[in-house]
Amino acid sequence: MKAAENIMLGIWCAAATFVTPVWLTVGFLDITGLIYQYDGMVDEGTAGIMGVIELTLWGLFVLFPDIWFLKRMKSQGWRKVCYALGGMAVLILLCLALCKWNIIRFVAG
């Protein structure tokens, strides 16, 4: 039973981690008001509120399950924690590559 829970939690964390860059970008654009450069459909007063709601939902549905998953992996050894963190990093980079975001431009400044 515990193995099935770990597998389901791992699949959830993988899917949520994959969507994280887009989710955080949209939340950041909503909070700062830069969303109007990309989408004029959102009302000015609701964009900031939507950004706060998006970041709260991200914390509840992504951050807390990821922390819980890493704590479960820690009880099985540090090697599994390193594998989980490596998998999460690969999924984030894969999402950035699929969105065609220029990662080198962001790093180099």
ZADO-1210 file (C-alpha; in nm, 4 decimals, padded with zeros to 6 digits):
<atoms>
<atom x="00.0000" y="00.0000" z="00.0000" code="MET" pos="1"/>
<atom x="00.2823" y="00.2382" z="00.0857" code="LYS" pos="2"/>
<atom x="00.4497" y="00.1727" z="-00.2489" code="ALA" pos="3"/>
<atom x="00.1280" y="00.2548" z="-00.4351" code="ALA" pos="4"/>
<atom x="00.0971" y="00.5811" z="-00.2396" code="GLU" pos="5"/>
<atom x="00.4561" y="00.6718" z="-00.3266" code="ASN" pos="6"/>
<atom x="00.3929" y="00.6006" z="-00.6946" code="ILE" pos="7"/>
<atom x="00.0732" y="00.8088" z="-00.7035" code="MET" pos="8"/>
<atom x="00.2403" y="01.0941" z="-00.5147" code="LEU" pos="9"/>
<atom x="00.5403" y="01.0734" z="-00.7478" code="GLY" pos="10"/>
<atom x="00.3197" y="01.0941" z="-01.0570" code="ILE" pos="11"/>
<atom x="00.1327" y="01.3924" z="-00.9101" code="TRP" pos="12"/>
<atom x="00.4591" y="01.5693" z="-00.8235" code="CYS" pos="13"/>
<atom x="00.6021" y="01.4991" z="-01.1698" code="ALA" pos="14"/>
<atom x="00.2983" y="01.6455" z="-01.3450" code="ALA" pos="15"/>
<atom x="00.2837" y="01.9452" z="-01.1111" code="ALA" pos="16"/>
<atom x="00.6568" y="02.0093" z="-01.1402" code="THR" pos="17"/>
<atom x="00.6308" y="01.9980" z="-01.5199" code="PHE" pos="18"/>
<atom x="00.3673" y="02.2751" z="-01.5195" code="VAL" pos="19"/>
<atom x="00.5400" y="02.4866" z="-01.2514" code="THR" pos="20"/>
<atom x="00.7352" y="02.7266" z="-01.4799" code="PRO" pos="21"/>
<atom x="00.4225" y="02.8274" z="-01.6714" code="VAL" pos="22"/>
<atom x="00.2137" y="02.8515" z="-01.3547" code="TRP" pos="23"/>
<atom x="00.4660" y="03.0727" z="-01.1754" code="LEU" pos="24"/>
<atom x="00.5193" y="03.2913" z="-01.4823" code="THR" pos="25"/>
<atom x="00.1488" y="03.3595" z="-01.5220" code="VAL" pos="26"/>
<atom x="00.1168" y="03.4306" z="-01.1489" code="GLY" pos="27"/>
<atom x="00.4109" y="03.6699" z="-01.1612" code="PHE" pos="28"/>
<atom x="00.2694" y="03.8477" z="-01.4679" code="LEU" pos="29"/>
<atom x="-00.0687" y="03.8827" z="-01.2967" code="ASP" pos="30"/>
<atom x="00.0725" y="04.0240" z="-00.9731" code="ILE" pos="31"/>
<atom x="00.3048" y="04.2722" z="-01.1423" code="THR" pos="32"/>
<atom x="00.0475" y="04.3822" z="-01.3987" code="GLY" pos="33"/>
<atom x="00.2655" y="04.2801" z="-01.6939" code="LEU" pos="34"/>
<atom x="-00.0085" y="04.0430" z="-01.8085" code="ILE" pos="35"/>
<atom x="-00.1604" y="04.3329" z="-02.0041" code="TYR" pos="36"/>
<atom x="00.1303" y="04.3148" z="-02.2500" code="GLN" pos="37"/>
<atom x="00.0259" y="03.9609" z="-02.3418" code="TYR" pos="38"/>
<atom x="-00.3469" y="03.9407" z="-02.2667" code="ASP" pos="39"/>
<atom x="-00.5856" y="04.2333" z="-02.2494" code="GLY" pos="40"/>
<atom x="-00.8827" y="04.0211" z="-02.1435" code="MET" pos="41"/>
<atom x="-00.8163" y="04.0516" z="-01.7694" code="VAL" pos="42"/>
<atom x="-00.9571" y="04.3480" z="-01.5794" code="ASP" pos="43"/>
<atom x="-00.6991" y="04.5651" z="-01.4026" code="GLU" pos="44"/>
<atom x="-00.8454" y="04.5129" z="-01.0567" code="GLY" pos="45"/>
<atom x="-00.8708" y="04.1375" z="-01.0805" code="THR" pos="46"/>
<atom x="-00.5248" y="04.0596" z="-01.2187" code="ALA" pos="47"/>
<atom x="-00.3479" y="04.1089" z="-00.8864" code="GLY" pos="48"/>
<atom x="-00.6107" y="03.9079" z="-00.7020" code="ILE" pos="49"/>
<atom x="-00.5857" y="03.6322" z="-00.9619" code="MET" pos="50"/>
<atom x="-00.2074" y="03.6277" z="-00.9212" code="GLY" pos="51"/>
<atom x="-00.2321" y="03.5861" z="-00.5451" code="VAL" pos="52"/>
<atom x="-00.4892" y="03.3095" z="-00.5874" code="ILE" pos="53"/>
<atom x="-00.2703" y="03.1360" z="-00.8480" code="GLU" pos="54"/>
<atom x="00.0359" y="03.1459" z="-00.6232" code="LEU" pos="55"/>
<atom x="-00.1673" y="03.0200" z="-00.3261" code="THR" pos="56"/>
<atom x="-00.3024" y="02.7319" z="-00.5325" code="LEU" pos="57"/>
<atom x="00.0502" y="02.6585" z="-00.6568" code="TRP" pos="58"/>
<atom x="00.1705" y="02.6366" z="-00.2968" code="GLY" pos="59"/>
<atom x="-00.1146" y="02.4036" z="-00.2009" code="LEU" pos="60"/>
<atom x="-00.1105" y="02.1787" z="-00.5073" code="PHE" pos="61"/>
<atom x="00.2595" y="02.1778" z="-00.5977" code="VAL" pos="62"/>
<atom x="00.4881" y="02.2976" z="-00.3202" code="LEU" pos="63"/>
<atom x="00.3392" y="02.1070" z="-00.0261" code="PHE" pos="64"/>
<atom x="00.3031" y="01.7741" z="-00.2139" code="PRO" pos="65"/>
<atom x="00.6609" y="01.8078" z="-00.3428" code="ASP" pos="66"/>
<atom x="00.7907" y="01.8661" z="00.0096" code="ILE" pos="67"/>
<atom x="00.5845" y="01.5733" z="00.1368" code="TRP" pos="68"/>
<atom x="00.7183" y="01.3523" z="-00.1436" code="PHE" pos="69"/>
<atom x="01.0788" y="01.4510" z="-00.0711" code="LEU" pos="70"/>
<atom x="01.0297" y="01.3771" z="00.2996" code="LYS" pos="71"/>
<atom x="00.8964" y="01.0329" z="00.2101" code="ARG" pos="72"/>
<atom x="01.1959" y="00.9755" z="-00.0145" code="MET" pos="73"/>
<atom x="01.4315" y="01.0929" z="00.2614" code="LYS" pos="74"/>
<atom x="01.3138" y="00.8072" z="00.4820" code="SER" pos="75"/>
<atom x="01.4232" y="00.5689" z="00.2050" code="GLN" pos="76"/>
<atom x="01.7679" y="00.7239" z="00.1711" code="GLY" pos="77"/>
<atom x="01.9404" y="01.0332" z="00.0386" code="TRP" pos="78"/>
<atom x="02.0023" y="00.8702" z="-00.2978" code="ARG" pos="79"/>
<atom x="01.6279" y="00.8634" z="-00.3692" code="LYS" pos="80"/>
<atom x="01.6028" y="01.2308" z="-00.2695" code="VAL" pos="81"/>
<atom x="01.8769" y="01.3135" z="-00.5201" code="CYS" pos="82"/>
<atom x="01.6973" y="01.1112" z="-00.7897" code="TYR" pos="83"/>
<atom x="01.3691" y="01.2903" z="-00.7149" code="ALA" pos="84"/>
<atom x="01.5315" y="01.6358" z="-00.7230" code="LEU" pos="85"/>
<atom x="01.7133" y="01.5465" z="-01.0457" code="GLY" pos="86"/>
<atom x="01.3886" y="01.4293" z="-01.2025" code="GLY" pos="87"/>
<atom x="01.2158" y="01.7502" z="-01.0979" code="MET" pos="88"/>
<atom x="01.4960" y="01.9593" z="-01.2497" code="ALA" pos="89"/>
<atom x="01.4755" y="01.7645" z="-01.5762" code="VAL" pos="90"/>
<atom x="01.0978" y="01.8136" z="-01.5921" code="LEU" pos="91"/>
<atom x="01.1316" y="02.1881" z="-01.5344" code="ILE" pos="92"/>
<atom x="01.3965" y="02.2146" z="-01.8076" code="LEU" pos="93"/>
<atom x="01.1791" y="02.0056" z="-02.0398" code="LEU" pos="94"/>
<atom x="00.8866" y="02.2423" z="-01.9845" code="CYS" pos="95"/>
<atom x="01.1085" y="02.5421" z="-02.0544" code="LEU" pos="96"/>
<atom x="01.2360" y="02.3775" z="-02.3730" code="ALA" pos="97"/>
<atom x="00.8845" y="02.2864" z="-02.4910" code="LEU" pos="98"/>
<atom x="00.7680" y="02.6439" z="-02.4296" code="CYS" pos="99"/>
<atom x="01.0679" y="02.7608" z="-02.6357" code="LYS" pos="100"/>
<atom x="01.1895" y="02.9926" z="-02.3619" code="TRP" pos="101"/>
<atom x="01.5487" y="03.1024" z="-02.4125" code="ASN" pos="102"/>
<atom x="01.7041" y="02.9702" z="-02.0922" code="ILE" pos="103"/>
<atom x="02.0550" y="03.0940" z="-02.1725" code="ILE" pos="104"/>
<atom x="01.9305" y="03.4520" z="-02.2182" code="ARG" pos="105"/>
<atom x="01.7766" y="03.4470" z="-01.8697" code="PHE" pos="106"/>
<atom x="02.0907" y="03.3038" z="-01.7097" code="VAL" pos="107"/>
<atom x="02.3360" y="03.5301" z="-01.8940" code="ALA" pos="108"/>
<atom x="02.1274" y="03.8387" z="-01.8275" code="GLY" pos="109"/>
</atoms>
